[in-house]
Amino acid sequence: MKNILPILFALLPSSLSFSQNRATPDTIATNKGELIIQPIIHGTLVLSWNGHTIYVDPYGGAERFDGLKDPSLILITDIHGDHLNQKTLDALDIGRAQFIVPKAVREKLPEEMKKRAAVIDNGQTIVFEEVEILGIPMYNLPETEDSRHPKGRGNGYVLTLGDKRLYISGDTEDIPEMRNLKNIDVAFVCMNLPYTMDIEQAASAVKAFKPAIVYPFHYRGKGGLSDVESFKQRVESVDVSTEVRLRNWYPD
């Protein structure tokens, strides 16, 4: 036993670190109760609202979701492993969850999950109980045959939760479809080269569609973490209508 105990205690902090190190959740009032926003990691978040628990791009292992309610709805934006992560999905308790996904994602799901997956295309709207989901294009510019994110394969999403509209960018660049968004209360905007866009492009897009609140997320690229403090300064120095909220999306 003396030899085993040190090993167990050495493992204990690691097993607890994911939930302990998570960013503190934010709460936003809606006309149908509180919306709780829980950053998880990278492009992964959990939304809790009016009895619904929505997992967006669950990734990073089931341990990161310890202490959170099991999902009733799972949204996946694209086929890459930091969005469609089968290992994480297999380890989570998702028995009651409805999937809403692009066609390319559904094709990669195992048969049991395919049965619970509704396909949504760019520009299409699906209503799941009280949650309205609109598929939004996400793609790289310029559009080329070898693009990491070709137009039409993946989805960004606009969710309507009561009287609030949330935009989740997916992996995109500064595209017209994002710039032309209207009446967005909360936006989650990616910024990581070479996969999506840099902070200048992201700030320019945010200044165009003017969400009330914007969270930089998905900001780890080949060069490390993007300078989200600089992004915040770029937005708030010229646009007092948008609040930039910096949260720790990389708790490791």
N, C-alpha and C positions, 0 to 999 in steps of 0.2 A: 504493500500500500504506500509506503514512503516514496517509492520510485514513481508511482502513478500519480500521486497528488500534485507534484510540481507541474507535470504535464497538463493536468486538467486545469489548474489555475492559470497556466500560461495560455491555454486556449480560450478561457472564459472572456477576457477583455475583447478578443477578436470577434467572438460570436455576438457580443453586445454592441460593438462599435457602430454598426450600421444604423441602428435605430437611435442610439445616443447622439451620433454626430449629424443626424439629419438636420437640415435647416428648420427653424421654427415655422410652422404653417402660418399662412396669412388668412384672414377672414374678411370677406367682402359681403356687404348686405345686399340682398335681392328682395324683390317683392314676394318671394316664396321661401323666405328663410335665409340662413347664412350659407354662403359658399366658402368652403375651406379649401385652400390651395396648398398642397404639400409637394415641394420640390423633392425629387428622389436623386437622380443622377443624370447628367448630360441632357438628353432630350426627354427624359422620363418624368412624369408627374402624376399625382393622384388628385382628383377633384371629388369633393364630397358635397352633395347638395340635395336637399329635400328627399332624403332616403336613398339616393343614388350614390354609388361609389364608382367612379370612372377612372380606369387605369389607361394612361396614354403611353404607348410604346414601352411596355414593361420590359426592363432590361437590367442586367447587373446581378441577377441572382435573387431568389425568393427572400433571402435574409434581409434585403433592403426594405421589404414591405412588412417586416415584423411589427405587430401592434396595430396595423391598419386593417380596416374591414376588407373582406374579400370583395372582388369587383362584381358589380352587376352589369357593367358595360366596359368593353375593351376596345379602344381605338388604336389602330396601327397605321402608320403613315407610309411605310415603304418596306422593301424587301431586305435591306441591309441589316446586318446582325445587331446593330445598336438600336434598331427599331423593331424588327421581327426577330426576337430572340427566343428560339424554341426551347432552349435549356431552361430559361426563366419561366416560360409559360408552363412547361411540364412540371415544374416544382411548386407552382402556385395552386391554390384551391380556387379553380375557376369554373366549378361545376354549374353554377347558375348564371354565368356571364354570357351576354350576347356580344358577339364580335361585329364590328363594322370596319371594313377594310377595303382597299383597292383590289381589283381583280387579280393583279400580279401577286399580292400577298395571299389571297385565298388559295391560289393554285399551289402554294408552298406549304400550306397547313396540312397536318395529318387529318385523316378522314373524319375522326370524331369531332375535331374543331371546325372543319369545313361545314358540318351540318348546322352549326350555330353561327355561321359567318354570313352576314349580308354584305353584298358588294355595293360600293358607292363610287360613282365616277365623278370626275371634275365637273362641277356645276349642278350636281344632283343633290337633292335634299332627302334625308330619311328622318322620320320621327320615331324615337324609341321612348314609349310612354310619354313623359313630359319633356324629354330632351330632344331638341331639334338639332340635327347635324347637317351642315352643308359642306360638300367637298370642294376644296379650292385647289387650283393648280399649284404645283411646286416643281421647279426645274432650274437647271443651270443655264446661264448665258455665256457665250452665244450657244444657240441650239445646234448641236453637232451629232453625228451618228454615234460617236464614242462617248457621249456625255455620261457622267456618273449618274445624273438624275434627269432623264429625258421627260419632256412634258407629256402628261397623261398617264405615266406609270404609277406615281404616288399621289398622295393627297395631303395638302394642308386641310385644316378643318376650322369652320366657324360654328361654335356651339351657342345656342340660345338657351339660357337657363333663367327662367322667369323673365325679368326685365333687363337682364345683362347678356351681352354678346362677347364671347371669348374667341380670339383667333390664335390658332396653333400653327406655326409656319411650316412645319416639316422641314426638309432639307431643300432650301430654295435660295435663289439670289434675288436681287432687287428687281422683281418682275412687275409688269403693269398690273397684274391681277391683285397683287398685294398693295401697291400704291393706290389703287382705286377703291379699296375697302372703305366702308362708311360705318359710322356709329359703333365703333369697337370700344368696349369698356376695358377689356384686359387683353393684352397681346403677349405671346411668347415668341420671341424672334431669335432665330439662329444667327451665328456669326463665327464661322471657323473656316479659314482657308486650309487647303484648296477645295474643300468639299462644298461650301456654300458661298458666303460673301464675307467681306471684311467689315470692320466696324464703321468705316465711312459710308459704305453702301447701306448698311443696316440703319444707320442714323438718318441718312437721306430718305430712305423709305418710310421710316417712322414719322419723320417730319411731314411727309406727304399725307399719310392716312390718319395721323393724330389720334392714336388710342389714348384713353384717359390714363391708363397704367400700362407700362411695358416692362416685361421681365426679359433681360438677355438670358438665353439658355443655349444649350448645344454649342458651347464656345470653346471646346477643346479641339485643336487642329494639329497638323504636323509640327507646327512650331511651338506647341504648348497651349497655354490658355490665352485667349484673346484679352485685350486690355478693355475690360468692361467699364472701368472707371472713366476711361477716355470716351467711350461710347456715351456714358451718362452725361458727361460734360458737353459733348457735341449736341445732344438732344436738348438738354435743359437750358443751355446758354441762349438758345434762340426760340424755344417753344415752351412757354410756361404752362401750356395746357396739358402737357404730358408728364406724368411722374414716372421716373425710371427707378425700379426697385431691383437692387442688387442682392441676390441671395446665393448661398453656397451650393452650387450644383455638383461640386466635386468634393464630397466630405472625406474621402480617403486621404 
